[in-house]
Amino acid sequence: MDNRPLTGQERARLHDALAPVLRDIQATGAVGTPADAEQVARLADQVQEWEIEELAAVGRSATWPECPDHPNSHPLQPGLSDQDTAVWRCPRSGRVISEVGAFGKKG
């Protein structure tokens, strides 16, 4: 998995894939969509579940994204920072490792 920004075509495919679900949320009066950062963290959590299932299905380590502070131990956990940004943090120490979407970015 690379860490480059999505292309316009990829963004459009993602939008098209999510649009029916978002319409159903709105049409059924469900809780709806949370604030932007919380929405990103929730989406990261769901995608993490899918990725872990896919990795396990092909016999690879199902620790994604792996915690750099505790290799071969546990995945990072999506959540919100004190500044209300979506982040990946170590579930043991609570240390923020990266903003969601910023793995591999130099900075």
C-alpha positions, -999 to +999 in steps of 0.1 A: +000+000+000+015+033-010+011+066+008+006+090-021-025+112-023-055+097-042-058+105-078-089+121-091-101+088-105-094+070-072-112+097-053-142+094-076-143+055-072-142+059-034-169+085-035-190+062-057-185+032-034-195+051-003-223+072-017-250+044-015-242+038+022-243+075+030-276+078+012-290+050+033-278+066+065-295+098+056-327+082+042-333+060+073-327+087+098-297+069+112-273+088+135-256+103+104-221+113+097-200+127+125-176+157+123-148+153+096-120+141+118-142+116+137-155+104+104-120+098+091-111+079+123-142+057+120-135+050+084-099+041+092-112+017+119-134+000+094-108-002+067-083-016+093-108-044+100-111-052+063-073-051+058-066-074+088-092-099+075-075-098+041-040-102+055-051-132+076-068-148+046-036-148+027-015-161+056+003-128+064+006-111+097-027-095+106-011-066+125-019-036+104-007-009+107+020-024+129+030-004+159+066+008+154+071+009+192+061-027+197+069-047+165+052-081+160+028-072+189-003-052+179-017-029+154-021+009+159-055+021+168-073+049+150-087+077+170-087+115+176-058+136+188-062+164+214-063+187+184-093+168+169-074+153+140-077+116+130-046+097+141-031+063+146-019+057+181-003+029+201-030+013+222-005+004+249+012+038+254-013+061+239+014+077+219+003+093+186+024+077+158+009+094+128-020+113+115-043+091+094-031+094+058+004+106+067+024+074+069+056+077+050+054+114+046+086+133+054+081+163+075 
